[in-house]
């Protein structure tokens, strides 16, 4: 017949379980908070890229004899790997689409930019593979 465990042993087990549960909860909260922070940074980067593209397109559109498509191609080449964008005019026709570089997963942001007083839709995509690799380390 098994003898009942002592109160010391039972309390030690309960406290150990409570501590383990608290540590797991803390680790999850830290991971989730880090994920949210990194994704906010990606969103801020995408918003900044949209604003930068609007400024660039307006500047280039004012220049005489400049082919906007060629300038947008140069702009797209300067973007980091894993980043692409598509620009559509007010009728929904694609004005420019950068080459989509192969990435694992990405985050997409759409917005309206004004080029020469006309609303154009832009979609920017940024790779989040680096975010996932950072989170996998935790």
Buried (B, 14 or more C-beta within 10 A) or exposed (E): EEEEEEEEEEEEEEEEEEEEEEEEEEEEEEEEEBBEEBEEEBEEBBEEBBEEBBEBBBEBBEEEEEEBEEBBEEBBEEBEEBBBBBBBBEEEEEBBBBEEBEBEEBBEBEBEBEBEEEEBBBBBBBBBBEBEEEBEEE
